[in-house]
Amino acid sequence: MKNRKWLIVAGVVVAALVAVMMIPRVQFVMGGAMVNIGYRFQDHLHEYDLEHHEDITPTQVWDEFMKQNEMAASVRDTFPRSTRHPLVALLVCMDARIDTSELTGDTRRNYYIVRTAGSVIGPEEGDMLDLAVTNGVKVVVLTRHSDCAAEKAAKDPAAREKYPALVKSVDEREQRVKEFLARPDIAAKIAAGELLVKELVIDTATEHVRPDTH
């Protein structure tokens, strides 16, 4: 009788856990947690690391890249992912320390990601973001981040001379944002309440964001 009682209790607990796991919010949070666990499993595996082997050759880097792609693509072949039209577009620096999946806590392909040096909007990026809004994007997030190499270069006289195109774009970043906001379709959608454009600063170490007050 006692064993039967514990079996009933265990069954109730399992049923309750299953019911909780069926809640969409719980599934979303658990999915994000599992992805972060995956990152932590991989972070210390330096034999797969393409950054810290100083004596590694370009050919070895390429071979390892292709091996890793083959492993990752085989998972996608087995477990296809759903496709939804993104409602958010993120402009993010090309710095590899910024992980957009961790930034949003969402591994699904619900975001357009535009990567540029120094988080600068160039003519092509402006066109692409404009097109994304035309295709249904409702929020555009323009970011920059702490400890940015492009921003450091813009403040270093020697780097300014060595990388003139890069530092010029960083110097013009705010003006280019103003030009993007002044595009006819963008300005019209903002005025109609159909589009939000937000500027954020990302803490590179923690990926917390705060409003960019320049």
Secondary structure as GFF3:
##gff-version 3
##sequence-region A 1 214
A	DSSP	alpha_helix	2	21	.	.	.	ID=ss1
A	DSSP	alpha_helix	24	43	.	.	.	ID=ss2
A	DSSP	three_ten_helix	46	48	.	.	.	ID=ss3
A	DSSP	alpha_helix	58	78	.	.	.	ID=ss4
A	DSSP	beta_strand	88	93	.	.	.	ID=ss5
A	DSSP	alpha_helix	100	104	.	.	.	ID=ss6
A	DSSP	beta_strand	111	116	.	.	.	ID=ss7
A	DSSP	three_ten_helix	117	119	.	.	.	ID=ss8
A	DSSP	alpha_helix	123	134	.	.	.	ID=ss9
A	DSSP	beta_strand	139	145	.	.	.	ID=ss10
A	DSSP	alpha_helix	149	154	.	.	.	ID=ss11
A	DSSP	alpha_helix	157	162	.	.	.	ID=ss12
A	DSSP	alpha_helix	164	171	.	.	.	ID=ss13
A	DSSP	alpha_helix	173	181	.	.	.	ID=ss14
A	DSSP	alpha_helix	184	191	.	.	.	ID=ss15
A	DSSP	beta_strand	196	202	.	.	.	ID=ss16
A	DSSP	beta_strand	209	211	.	.	.	ID=ss17
###
